[in-house]
Each structure stands twice: as C-alpha cells, then as structure tokens.
C-alpha cells in the first residue's frame, strides 16, 4: 500500500516537474 502510494506520488511529481520544464525548453 505504502509502496504503491509512493510510486504514484513520485510519478505525479515527475510528470508535474517534467511538463513545465519541457514547455520552457521548447
């Protein structure tokens, strides 16, 4: 349960941090 929640949170964080960075780079 904790692991799953951690992975989900990490995935969301990575997507949130990657989207703006990619947009800015472009």
N, C-alpha and C positions, 0 to 999 in steps of 0.2 A: 504494500500500500504506500508506504513512505517512499520507496524507490520510484514507484510509478508517478507519484505526485512530483517528485524531484525532477524526473525526466521531462514531465510535461512542463514544469515551470522553466527548466533550462531551455527547452525547445522554444517556448514562448519568448523568453528573454533574448535568445539568439535571433529569432525572427524579427523582434522589435528593434534590436540593435543593428541588424543587417539591412533592413529596409531603408531606414534613413541614411545610412552610410552609402548604400548603393545609389540612392537617389541623388545624394550630394556629389558622389563621384561622377555620375553621369552628367 
